[in-house]
Amino acid sequence: MRAVRRCLLLFLGLFQGWASAAETGWDAAATVAAVLGQDGRGLPSDWGVHDGWKAPAWYGLHLPGPGLVATSNALAKALAALPHVRLELPSDDLFGPTRGLYSHPTETGDEWERRVRMFFDAGPGGLVFGADAGLRIQGGWNRMPKESPKHSFRVVFRSRYGPGKLKQRLFGRGSASIDQLVLRAGNNHSWLHWDAGERRTADYLRDPWMRATHAAMGQPAARSRPVHLFLNGLYWGIYDLCERPDAHFAAQAWGGKEEDYDARNADKVLSGDAQAWDELLALVNAGVADDARYEAVAQRLDVPAFIDFMLVNLYGANADWDRSSNWYAARRRGPGGRWRFVVWDGERTLEGAEDNRLDADDDQSPTRIFQRLRGSARFREEFGRRARLHLGPGGALDPMQAGERFRALADALRPAIPAEAARWGTYRRDIHPYKEGPYEAYTQRGHWEPEVTRLLASYFPARGQVFLGQLRKAGLAAP
């Protein structure tokens, strides 16, 4: 492997066809050379011991290809396809055995936040900036070392590091004030998942599609864009750089200041307190059979917005959300403040066109609110009206609109996928086989493209009518 890498490095600069530094905004030759040669020399050989299991460190790439030049060319094109995010911090803060984030990924709290310098480079003519911030490991299942070696991160902008907010238009139009960003690594339907079926259907598009669809319904949604992430110069793969839908996000979306809001990440209170949430759930669980009880709930819950939130999750047949994970909610404190929900972590969606999650129910969660509200004729009528709006011609869930939205996301990500395959496509086969085989070398042509084709050719054309039939059978849409 080292001999092959040395040969690859010799070829850099001797072939044509990949972008120059002037064309991309970053030094292509130096970056590709560094990525091809990265092997973690001088860095820890493991990322800590967890429940008696030593997590193997993996810094390298697997680079199959028809030849040295073609392999280098493909990697250069893939790296030029997306903006670059570089996180720079002391190596001991990242990989060190005592205080390294990667050696202690399940730790949380302020003591597990490290100062970081974040660089963003969108390429030729695009946004370029650097900012000081705090860095944490983000997420739940994905932070467990056995489940994934590719952890998600949260970048926190605080006054003790620099400006308290990031003032950059990372996502085009809209607010330029950001207090926290999430670098989503992907877990379900990724090439690192424990389930062989989910590895084979990895696409890295389901969650962005869910959020983009919620936005197409006219609801505020966390904006994102795919990026290539580098940790202290090491290429770490494709990540989805995303707004965190916390109180700051709520204030940007619905007005006021962030301290005006109660905000929740599922069962975790992010801002404010739990009093208004507990009042809403108490009313919901008491039932809404009569108009007075329904109206009491509607005074505390934005019902049309809630229906849109449920429609996108039920259309996608979300199989991974409950009281403790995978949704955000916020309300403006004070009289008249009503809860609104924000889509988050929709990776277990868009699986089978016949899937039905209308009966999902868990207390202290959106599904419980939905199940209790179904007892109200007023709610069923409003639900059916909004279902016709979004599933009908030109609606956000119309087969053509839903499919084209997915196609646009896939087209933007497609050129970059070979870099992700090189970084992580053989990890479960060669480094850490886990739970369920077969363990393969996952590739764009052999795995990613077939799943994208399946969704565009089979799922989206059929799902709308199937879902509408499910709603009609449940009394949630007119016959």
C-alpha positions as CSV (number, residue, x, y, z in Angstrom):
1,M,0.0,0.0,0.0
2,R,2.8,2.5,0.8
3,A,4.5,1.7,-2.5
4,V,1.3,2.4,-4.3
5,R,0.8,5.7,-2.5
6,R,4.4,6.7,-3.3
7,C,3.7,6.0,-7.0
8,L,0.5,7.9,-6.9
9,L,2.2,10.9,-5.4
10,L,4.8,10.8,-8.2
11,F,2.1,11.1,-10.7
12,L,0.6,14.2,-9.1
13,G,1.3,17.2,-11.3
14,L,2.1,14.9,-14.3
15,F,-1.4,14.4,-15.5
16,Q,-4.2,16.7,-16.7
17,G,-7.9,16.9,-16.0
18,W,-8.3,18.0,-12.5
19,A,-8.9,21.5,-11.2
20,S,-6.2,23.9,-10.4
21,A,-6.0,25.9,-7.2
22,A,-7.1,29.1,-9.0
23,E,-10.2,27.2,-10.3
24,T,-11.3,25.7,-7.1
25,G,-10.3,28.2,-4.4
26,W,-8.2,25.5,-2.7
27,D,-4.8,24.0,-3.7
28,A,-6.0,20.9,-5.6
29,A,-2.6,19.4,-6.1
30,A,-1.6,19.7,-2.5
31,T,-4.9,18.5,-1.2
32,V,-5.1,15.5,-3.4
33,A,-1.5,14.6,-2.5
34,A,-2.2,14.9,1.2
35,V,-5.4,12.8,1.0
36,L,-3.7,10.1,-1.1
37,G,-0.8,9.9,1.4
38,Q,-2.8,10.1,4.7
39,D,-2.1,7.1,6.9
40,G,-2.2,8.6,10.4
41,R,1.5,8.2,11.0
42,G,2.3,9.6,14.4
43,L,-1.4,9.4,15.6
44,P,-2.9,6.9,18.0
45,S,-3.5,3.4,16.6
46,D,-6.8,3.2,18.5
47,W,-9.6,5.6,19.6
48,G,-10.0,4.3,23.2
49,V,-11.3,1.3,24.9
50,H,-15.1,1.1,25.2
51,D,-16.8,-1.7,27.1
52,G,-13.6,-3.8,26.8
53,W,-13.4,-3.2,23.1
54,K,-10.4,-1.3,21.6
55,A,-11.7,0.9,18.8
56,P,-9.3,0.6,15.8
57,A,-8.2,4.0,14.4
58,W,-8.6,4.3,10.7
59,Y,-7.1,7.3,8.9
60,G,-6.5,5.9,5.4
61,L,-8.3,5.4,2.1
62,H,-9.0,2.4,-0.1
63,L,-8.2,3.4,-3.6
64,P,-9.3,0.8,-6.2
65,G,-9.1,2.0,-9.8
66,P,-8.1,1.1,-13.3
67,G,-4.8,2.9,-13.0
68,L,-2.8,5.5,-10.9
69,V,-3.7,8.5,-13.0
70,A,-7.4,7.6,-13.3
71,T,-7.7,7.0,-9.6
72,S,-6.1,10.3,-8.7
73,N,-8.2,12.1,-11.3
74,A,-11.4,10.6,-9.9
75,L,-10.5,11.6,-6.4
76,A,-9.5,15.1,-7.5
77,K,-12.9,15.6,-9.2
78,A,-14.8,14.3,-6.2
79,L,-13.0,16.6,-3.8
80,A,-13.7,19.6,-6.1
81,A,-17.4,18.8,-6.2
82,L,-18.3,20.1,-2.7
83,P,-17.3,22.9,-0.4
84,H,-14.5,22.1,2.1
85,V,-14.9,22.4,5.9
86,R,-11.6,22.2,7.8
87,L,-11.6,21.8,11.6
88,E,-8.2,22.6,13.2
89,L,-7.5,21.9,16.9
90,P,-4.7,20.4,18.9
91,S,-4.2,16.7,18.1
92,D,-4.5,15.8,21.8
93,D,-8.0,17.5,21.9
94,L,-9.1,15.4,19.0
95,F,-7.4,12.0,19.3
96,G,-5.6,12.1,22.6
97,P,-6.2,9.2,25.1
98,T,-7.1,11.6,28.0
99,R,-9.0,14.5,26.5
100,G,-9.5,13.6,22.8
101,L,-13.1,13.9,21.5
102,Y,-12.6,10.8,19.3
103,S,-11.3,8.7,22.2
104,H,-14.4,9.7,24.3
105,P,-17.2,10.1,21.8
106,T,-20.0,9.2,24.3
107,E,-19.0,12.0,26.7
108,T,-21.2,15.1,26.8
109,G,-21.4,18.5,28.4
110,D,-19.3,21.6,28.6
111,E,-16.2,19.8,29.7
112,W,-16.2,17.9,26.4
113,E,-16.2,20.9,24.2
114,R,-12.9,21.9,22.6
115,R,-11.7,25.2,21.0
116,V,-11.6,24.8,17.2
117,R,-10.7,26.9,14.2
118,M,-13.3,26.3,11.4
119,F,-12.4,27.1,7.8
120,F,-15.1,27.0,5.1
121,D,-14.2,27.2,1.3
122,A,-17.0,26.9,-1.2
123,G,-14.7,27.0,-4.2
124,P,-14.3,29.4,-7.1
125,G,-16.2,32.6,-6.5
126,G,-17.9,31.2,-3.4
127,L,-17.9,31.9,0.3
128,V,-14.6,31.6,2.1
129,F,-14.1,32.3,5.8
130,G,-12.5,31.2,9.0
131,A,-14.1,31.4,12.5
132,D,-13.2,30.4,16.1
133,A,-15.7,28.2,17.9
134,G,-16.2,25.3,20.2
135,L,-16.4,21.7,19.0
136,R,-18.3,18.7,20.4
137,I,-19.3,15.2,19.3
138,Q,-23.0,15.3,18.2
139,G,-25.8,12.8,18.2
140,G,-26.9,9.6,19.9
141,W,-26.4,6.2,18.2
142,N,-23.8,7.5,15.8
143,R,-21.4,8.5,18.6
144,M,-21.0,4.9,19.8
145,P,-17.6,3.7,18.5
146,K,-18.8,0.2,17.6
147,E,-21.8,1.6,15.7
148,S,-19.8,4.1,13.6
149,P,-16.2,5.4,13.5
150,K,-17.5,8.5,11.5
151,H,-18.9,10.7,14.2
152,S,-21.1,13.8,13.8
153,F,-19.9,17.1,15.2
154,R,-21.5,20.3,16.6
155,V,-19.8,23.6,16.1
156,V,-20.8,26.1,18.7
157,F,-20.2,29.9,18.3
158,R,-19.6,31.6,21.7
159,S,-18.3,34.9,22.7
160,R,-15.4,33.3,24.7
161,Y,-14.1,32.0,21.4
162,G,-14.9,35.0,19.2
163,P,-18.1,36.6,17.9
164,G,-21.0,35.1,19.7
165,K,-22.8,34.3,16.3
166,L,-21.5,33.4,12.9
167,K,-22.4,36.1,10.5
168,Q,-22.1,34.3,7.1
169,R,-24.7,33.4,4.5
170,L,-23.8,29.7,4.5
171,F,-27.2,28.7,3.0
172,G,-27.9,31.4,0.6
173,R,-30.9,33.6,1.3
174,G,-32.3,34.0,4.7
175,S,-30.7,34.7,8.0
176,A,-26.9,35.2,8.2
177,S,-26.8,34.7,11.9
178,I,-25.9,31.2,13.1
179,D,-25.1,30.2,16.7
180,Q,-24.6,26.4,16.1
181,L,-23.9,24.2,13.2
182,V,-24.2,20.4,13.0
183,L,-21.9,18.3,10.8
184,R,-24.1,15.2,10.2
185,A,-22.1,12.1,9.4
186,G,-25.0,9.8,8.5
187,N,-25.9,6.6,10.3
188,N,-28.9,4.8,9.0
189,H,-28.6,3.9,5.3
190,S,-24.9,4.5,5.4
191,W,-22.0,2.3,4.5
192,L,-21.1,2.0,8.2
193,H,-24.4,0.8,9.5
194,W,-24.5,-2.6,11.3
195,D,-27.3,-3.9,9.1
196,A,-26.1,-5.2,5.7
197,G,-29.4,-4.2,4.1
198,E,-29.0,-0.6,5.2
199,R,-25.4,-0.5,4.0
200,R,-26.5,-1.7,0.5
201,T,-29.1,1.1,0.4
202,A,-26.9,3.9,1.6
203,D,-27.7,7.2,-0.2
204,Y,-27.0,10.1,2.3
205,L,-30.0,11.9,0.8
206,R,-33.1,10.9,2.9
207,D,-32.7,13.4,5.8
208,P,-31.9,16.4,3.5
209,W,-34.9,15.4,1.4
210,M,-37.2,15.3,4.4
211,R,-36.1,18.8,5.5
212,A,-36.3,20.2,2.0
213,T,-39.8,18.8,1.6
214,H,-40.9,20.3,4.9
215,A,-39.7,23.7,3.6
216,A,-41.5,23.1,0.3
217,M,-44.7,22.8,2.4
218,G,-44.1,26.3,3.6
219,Q,-42.7,25.4,7.0
220,P,-39.4,26.6,8.4
221,A,-36.8,23.8,8.1
222,A,-33.1,23.5,9.0
223,R,-31.1,24.4,5.9
224,S,-28.1,22.3,5.0
225,R,-25.5,21.7,2.3
226,P,-23.2,18.7,1.7
227,V,-19.5,19.3,2.3
228,H,-16.2,17.5,2.5
229,L,-14.8,17.5,6.0
230,F,-11.1,17.6,7.0
231,L,-9.9,17.0,10.6
232,N,-6.5,18.5,11.1
233,G,-5.8,18.0,7.4
234,L,-7.1,14.4,7.3
235,Y,-9.9,13.8,4.9
236,W,-12.9,12.5,6.9
237,G,-15.6,12.1,4.2
238,I,-18.9,13.7,3.1
239,Y,-20.9,15.4,5.8
240,D,-24.2,17.4,5.8
241,L,-23.5,20.8,7.2
242,C,-26.8,21.8,8.8
243,E,-28.4,24.5,11.0
244,R,-29.4,23.3,14.5
245,P,-33.1,24.0,15.0
246,D,-32.8,25.4,18.5
247,A,-34.2,28.6,20.1
248,H,-31.9,30.8,18.0
249,F,-33.3,29.1,14.9
250,A,-36.9,29.5,16.2
251,A,-36.4,33.3,16.8
252,Q,-35.0,33.6,13.2
253,A,-38.0,31.7,11.9
254,W,-40.9,33.1,14.0
255,G,-39.6,36.4,15.4
256,G,-38.4,37.7,18.7
257,K,-35.3,36.7,20.6
258,E,-34.0,33.3,21.4
259,E,-34.6,33.8,25.2
260,D,-38.3,34.2,24.3
261,Y,-38.6,30.5,23.4
262,D,-39.0,27.2,25.0
263,A,-37.1,24.8,22.7
264,R,-36.8,21.0,22.8
265,N,-34.7,18.3,21.1
266,A,-37.2,15.5,21.7
267,D,-37.1,14.9,25.5
268,K,-34.2,17.3,26.2
269,V,-35.1,20.9,27.1
270,L,-32.7,23.2,25.3
271,S,-34.1,26.5,26.3
272,G,-36.9,27.7,28.7
273,D,-38.6,24.9,30.7
274,A,-41.0,22.0,30.3
275,Q,-44.1,23.6,31.8
276,A,-45.9,24.4,28.6
277,W,-45.0,21.1,27.1
278,D,-46.3,19.2,30.0
279,E,-49.6,21.2,29.8
280,L,-50.0,20.3,26.2
281,L,-49.4,16.6,26.7
282,A,-51.7,16.5,29.6
283,L,-54.5,18.0,27.5
284,V,-53.7,15.6,24.6
285,N,-53.7,12.5,26.8
286,A,-57.0,13.5,28.3
287,G,-58.6,13.2,24.9
288,V,-60.1,15.7,22.4
289,A,-63.5,14.1,21.7
290,D,-65.4,17.4,22.1
291,D,-64.7,20.9,20.6
292,A,-63.8,22.5,23.9
293,R,-61.0,20.1,24.5
294,Y,-59.8,20.3,20.9
295,E,-59.8,24.1,21.1
296,A,-57.7,23.9,24.3
297,V,-55.1,21.9,22.5
298,A,-55.3,24.2,19.4
299,Q,-54.5,27.2,21.6
300,R,-51.2,25.5,22.5
301,L,-50.3,23.8,19.2
302,D,-50.1,25.2,15.7
303,V,-52.4,22.6,14.2
304,P,-51.9,23.3,10.5
305,A,-48.1,23.3,10.9
306,F,-48.3,20.2,13.0
307,I,-50.3,18.4,10.3
308,D,-47.6,19.3,7.7
309,F,-44.9,18.0,10.0
310,M,-46.8,14.7,10.4
311,L,-47.6,14.4,6.7
312,V,-44.0,14.5,5.7
313,N,-43.0,12.0,8.4
314,L,-45.9,9.7,7.6
315,Y,-45.3,10.0,3.8
316,G,-41.7,9.0,4.4
317,A,-42.9,6.3,6.8
318,N,-40.4,7.4,9.5
319,A,-39.3,4.3,11.3
320,D,-37.0,5.9,13.8
321,W,-38.5,8.6,16.1
322,D,-40.0,8.5,19.5
323,R,-40.1,10.5,22.7
324,S,-36.3,10.7,23.0
325,S,-35.0,11.2,19.5
326,N,-35.2,12.7,16.0
327,W,-37.4,15.8,16.3
328,Y,-37.2,19.4,17.5
329,A,-40.0,21.7,18.7
330,A,-40.3,25.3,20.0
331,R,-42.9,27.7,21.2
332,R,-42.7,31.4,21.9
333,R,-43.2,31.9,25.6
334,G,-46.1,33.9,26.9
335,P,-49.8,34.1,26.0
336,G,-50.7,32.7,22.6
337,G,-47.4,30.9,22.2
338,R,-48.0,27.6,20.3
339,W,-45.7,24.7,19.7
340,R,-44.3,24.1,16.3
341,F,-42.2,21.1,15.2
342,V,-39.1,20.9,13.0
343,V,-38.0,17.8,11.0
344,W,-34.8,16.3,12.1
345,D,-32.8,13.1,11.4
346,G,-35.2,11.5,8.8
347,E,-32.7,8.8,7.8
348,R,-35.1,5.9,8.3
349,T,-37.6,7.1,5.6
350,L,-38.2,6.4,1.9
351,E,-37.7,2.7,2.3
352,G,-40.7,0.8,1.0
353,A,-43.5,2.4,-1.0
354,E,-46.1,0.2,0.8
355,D,-44.8,1.1,4.3
356,N,-47.4,2.3,6.8
357,R,-46.6,4.1,10.1
358,L,-50.0,5.6,10.7
359,D,-50.4,3.6,14.0
360,A,-47.0,4.7,15.5
361,D,-47.6,5.9,19.0
362,D,-45.3,6.9,21.9
363,D,-46.2,9.1,24.8
364,Q,-44.4,12.5,25.1
365,S,-43.8,12.6,21.3
366,P,-45.4,13.9,18.1
367,T,-46.9,10.5,17.4
368,R,-48.9,10.6,20.7
369,I,-50.3,14.0,19.8
370,F,-51.3,12.8,16.4
371,Q,-53.0,9.7,17.7
372,R,-55.1,11.6,20.3
373,L,-56.0,14.4,17.8
374,R,-57.3,11.7,15.4
375,G,-60.3,11.4,17.8
376,S,-61.4,14.9,16.7
377,A,-63.6,15.3,13.6
378,R,-62.3,18.8,13.2
379,F,-58.7,17.6,13.1
380,R,-59.5,14.8,10.6
381,E,-61.2,17.3,8.3
382,E,-58.2,19.7,8.5
383,F,-55.8,16.8,8.0
384,G,-57.6,15.7,4.9
385,R,-57.6,19.2,3.5
386,R,-53.8,19.6,3.9
387,A,-53.2,16.1,2.6
388,R,-55.1,17.0,-0.6
389,L,-53.1,20.2,-0.8
390,H,-49.6,18.6,-0.5
391,L,-50.4,15.3,-2.3
392,G,-52.3,16.9,-5.2
393,P,-50.9,18.3,-8.5
394,G,-48.0,20.6,-7.9
395,G,-48.0,19.9,-4.1
396,A,-44.8,19.2,-2.2
397,L,-45.7,15.5,-2.1
398,D,-46.9,15.2,-5.7
399,P,-45.0,12.4,-7.3
400,M,-43.2,14.6,-9.8
401,Q,-42.3,17.3,-7.2
402,A,-41.2,14.8,-4.6
403,G,-39.1,12.9,-7.1
404,E,-37.5,15.9,-8.7
405,R,-36.6,17.3,-5.3
406,F,-34.7,14.0,-4.6
407,R,-33.1,14.0,-8.1
408,A,-31.7,17.5,-7.5
409,L,-30.2,16.5,-4.2
410,A,-28.7,13.3,-5.8
411,D,-27.3,15.3,-8.8
412,A,-25.5,17.7,-6.4
413,L,-24.0,14.8,-4.4
414,R,-23.2,12.4,-7.2
415,P,-19.8,13.8,-8.2
416,A,-18.5,13.6,-4.6
417,I,-19.5,10.1,-3.7
418,P,-16.2,8.4,-4.9
419,A,-14.4,10.3,-2.1
420,E,-16.8,8.9,0.5
421,A,-16.4,5.4,-1.0
422,A,-12.6,5.7,-0.8
423,R,-12.7,6.9,2.8
424,W,-15.3,4.6,4.3
425,G,-16.5,2.1,1.7
426,T,-14.4,-0.8,2.9
427,Y,-14.3,-0.1,6.6
428,R,-16.8,-2.8,7.5
429,R,-15.1,-5.3,5.3
430,D,-11.4,-4.6,6.1
431,I,-11.3,-2.8,9.5
432,H,-14.2,-3.7,11.7
433,P,-16.8,-6.2,10.5
434,Y,-19.8,-5.7,12.8
435,K,-23.0,-7.6,13.6
436,E,-24.2,-8.6,10.2
437,G,-22.6,-9.6,6.9
438,P,-22.0,-9.8,4.0
439,Y,-19.3,-7.2,4.2
440,E,-18.5,-5.6,0.9
441,A,-16.6,-2.8,-0.7
442,Y,-19.3,-0.3,-1.1
443,T,-19.1,1.9,-4.3
444,Q,-21.0,4.5,-6.2
445,R,-21.7,2.3,-9.2
446,G,-22.4,-0.9,-7.3
447,H,-24.5,0.5,-4.5
448,W,-25.3,4.2,-4.4
449,E,-26.5,4.6,-8.0
450,P,-28.8,1.5,-7.8
451,E,-30.5,2.9,-4.7
452,V,-31.0,6.3,-6.2
453,T,-32.4,4.7,-9.3
454,R,-34.8,2.6,-7.3
455,L,-36.2,5.5,-5.4
456,L,-36.6,7.6,-8.5
457,A,-38.1,4.8,-10.7
458,S,-40.2,2.9,-8.1
459,Y,-40.7,4.7,-4.8
460,F,-41.7,8.3,-5.7
461,P,-44.0,7.4,-8.6
462,A,-46.0,5.0,-6.4
463,R,-45.8,6.4,-2.9
464,G,-48.2,9.3,-3.2
465,Q,-51.2,7.1,-4.2
466,V,-50.3,4.4,-1.8
467,F,-50.1,6.9,1.1
468,L,-53.3,8.6,0.0
469,G,-55.0,5.2,0.1
470,Q,-53.6,4.6,3.6
471,L,-55.0,8.0,4.8
472,R,-58.5,7.2,3.3
473,K,-58.6,3.8,5.0
474,A,-57.7,5.5,8.3
475,G,-60.4,8.2,7.8
476,L,-57.8,11.0,7.4
477,A,-58.7,11.8,3.8
478,A,-61.9,11.9,1.8
479,P,-62.7,8.8,-0.3
